[in-house]
Amino acid sequence: MNPEIKPKPLPFDAGKLKGLSANLIESHWANNYSGSVKTLNAVNDKLSQALANTDTPAFLYNDLKREHLIRTGSVILHELYFDNLGGNGQADGELRSAIAKQFGTFDRWETEFRKIAQGLAGGAGWVVLAYNTHFNKLENYWMGDHAHYPVGTIPLLVMDMYEHSYHMDFGAAASKYIDAFFLNINWDKVAQRLQRPMANSV
């Protein structure tokens, strides 16, 4: 039996974000994120049943595993996304320095992160600042969906670029959502996520 996964509550007051409405955030949490949690639980149940049935064809089982991969990615990425919101958008000196050391300047990192986000506007996907444990470096990643996360990386800052994350407030004006996202980044959470790989690299 698979234990039921429960949606994690929002770690901030949805009504207190800057430039992002409570309606948008609460709809995103209730419909998209919580919907993926519900679906992942259903897929886990179907996998258990299918594995217990020796007559289940491999191709049918693999269809379920594909859905399992997609829903797992959706749940985890959404939790990381909501968890790195609710801040004041200001990165402290130490974290800014770590990012600047890798990208040349902090502004250069931000320019690339925003450019990836703008390229995903009107479609679907995620932008992720991550620590690559193989190359021991910080990198920004383009992700077209929930299923193709870069190997050997630890996510530090996650931005949802699916239309459901901004359309209610901004329509097709994704650039305004990107601006609002940056105003609400919880950089303390990003720093916490970076502590583990940096400690291991010393």
Secondary structure in CASP SS format (residue, H / E / C, confidence):
PFRMAT SS
TARGET T0000
AUTHOR 0000-0000-0000
METHOD secondary structure of the structure
MODEL  1
M C 1.00
N C 1.00
P C 1.00
E C 1.00
I C 1.00
K C 1.00
P C 1.00
K C 1.00
P C 1.00
L C 1.00
P C 1.00
F C 1.00
D C 1.00
A H 1.00
G H 1.00
K H 1.00
L C 1.00
K C 1.00
G C 1.00
L C 1.00
S C 1.00
A H 1.00
N H 1.00
L H 1.00
I H 1.00
E H 1.00
S H 1.00
H H 1.00
W H 1.00
A H 1.00
N H 1.00
N H 1.00
Y H 1.00
S H 1.00
G H 1.00
S H 1.00
V H 1.00
K H 1.00
T H 1.00
L H 1.00
N H 1.00
A H 1.00
V H 1.00
N H 1.00
D H 1.00
K H 1.00
L H 1.00
S H 1.00
Q H 1.00
A H 1.00
L H 1.00
A H 1.00
N C 1.00
T C 1.00
D C 1.00
T C 1.00
P C 1.00
A H 1.00
F H 1.00
L H 1.00
Y H 1.00
N H 1.00
D H 1.00
L H 1.00
K H 1.00
R H 1.00
E H 1.00
H H 1.00
L H 1.00
I H 1.00
R H 1.00
T H 1.00
G H 1.00
S H 1.00
V H 1.00
I H 1.00
L H 1.00
H H 1.00
E H 1.00
L H 1.00
Y H 1.00
F H 1.00
D H 1.00
N C 1.00
L E 1.00
G C 1.00
G C 1.00
N C 1.00
G C 1.00
Q C 1.00
A C 1.00
D C 1.00
G H 1.00
E H 1.00
L H 1.00
R H 1.00
S H 1.00
A H 1.00
I H 1.00
A H 1.00
K H 1.00
Q H 1.00
F H 1.00
G C 1.00
T C 1.00
F H 1.00
D H 1.00
R H 1.00
W H 1.00
E H 1.00
T H 1.00
E H 1.00
F H 1.00
R H 1.00
K H 1.00
I H 1.00
A H 1.00
Q H 1.00
G H 1.00
L H 1.00
A C 1.00
G C 1.00
G C 1.00
A C 1.00
G C 1.00
W E 1.00
V E 1.00
V E 1.00
L E 1.00
A E 1.00
Y E 1.00
N E 1.00
T C 1.00
H C 1.00
F C 1.00
N C 1.00
K E 1.00
L E 1.00
E E 1.00
N E 1.00
Y E 1.00
W E 1.00
M E 1.00
G C 1.00
D C 1.00
H C 1.00
A C 1.00
H C 1.00
Y C 1.00
P C 1.00
V C 1.00
G C 1.00
T E 1.00
I E 1.00
P E 1.00
L E 1.00
L E 1.00
V E 1.00
M E 1.00
D E 1.00
M C 1.00
Y C 1.00
E H 1.00
H H 1.00
S H 1.00
Y C 1.00
H H 1.00
M H 1.00
D H 1.00
F H 1.00
G C 1.00
A C 1.00
A C 1.00
A H 1.00
S H 1.00
K H 1.00
Y H 1.00
I H 1.00
D H 1.00
A H 1.00
F H 1.00
F H 1.00
L H 1.00
N C 1.00
I E 1.00
N C 1.00
W H 1.00
D H 1.00
K H 1.00
V H 1.00
A H 1.00
Q H 1.00
R H 1.00
L H 1.00
Q H 1.00
R H 1.00
P H 1.00
M H 1.00
A H 1.00
N H 1.00
S H 1.00
V C 1.00
END
